[in-house]
């Protein structure tokens, strides 16, 4: 072996020897879930029976997008008018 190949082998061996503990120490255990993460989640919305019925009707008609939004708006207004 020449001096340059010995030097390259020594550098490679020292890299593996010294780099391995660094990699092993850098992996952190996953943080435990706490109650502080709960505010980030959106609370479940409570839908009125009128809203649910209008959604079912829109589904039955196969409405999507703007047409569905318009239909549901009119349907809910009509349902609320009947209720009063």
C-alpha positions in Angstrom: 0.0 0.0 0.0 1.1 3.5 -0.8 1.1 6.3 1.7 -1.9 8.0 0.1 -4.0 4.9 0.1 -3.1 4.3 3.8 -4.0 7.9 4.6 -7.3 7.5 2.7 -8.1 4.3 4.6 -7.3 6.0 7.9 -9.5 9.0 7.2 -12.3 6.7 6.1 -12.0 4.6 9.2 -11.9 7.6 11.5 -14.9 9.0 9.8 -16.9 5.8 10.4 -15.6 5.6 14.0 -16.4 9.2 15.0 -19.5 9.8 12.9 -21.5 6.8 14.1 -22.0 8.1 17.7 -23.1 11.5 16.3 -25.7 9.9 14.1 -26.9 7.7 17.0 -27.2 10.7 19.3 -29.0 12.9 16.8 -32.1 10.7 16.6 -34.6 12.0 19.2 -37.4 10.0 20.6 -40.8 11.2 19.4 -42.5 13.7 21.7 -45.4 12.4 23.7 -48.8 13.7 22.7 -50.2 16.2 25.1 -53.4 18.1 25.6 -51.8 21.2 24.3 -52.1 19.9 20.7 -55.9 19.7 21.0 -56.6 23.5 20.3 -55.1 23.0 16.8 -57.8 20.6 15.9 -61.1 22.1 14.7 -64.1 21.4 16.8 -66.9 19.4 15.3 -69.7 21.5 13.9 -73.2 20.8 15.0 -75.5 20.9 12.0 -79.2 21.6 12.4 -81.8 19.1 11.2 -82.8 21.5 8.5 -79.3 21.7 7.2 -78.9 17.9 7.2 -82.2 17.5 5.3 -81.1 20.1 2.7 -77.8 18.3 2.3 -79.5 15.0 1.7 -81.8 16.6 -0.9 -78.8 18.2 -2.7 -77.1 14.8 -2.7 -80.1 13.2 -4.2 -80.2 15.8 -6.9 -76.5 15.4 -7.6 -75.7 19.1 -7.0 -72.1 20.3 -6.6 -70.3 23.6 -6.3 -72.2 26.9 -6.7 -75.5 25.1 -7.6 -75.4 23.1 -4.3 -74.5 26.1 -2.2 -77.4 28.1 -3.7 -79.9 25.2 -3.3 -78.9 24.6 0.3 -79.2 28.3 1.1 -82.7 28.5 -0.3 -83.7 25.2 1.2 -82.6 26.3 4.7 -84.3 29.6 4.4 -87.5 27.9 3.4 -87.2 25.3 6.2 -86.6 28.0 8.8 -89.6 30.0 7.4 -91.8 27.0 7.9 -90.5 26.5 11.5 -91.5 30.0 12.6 
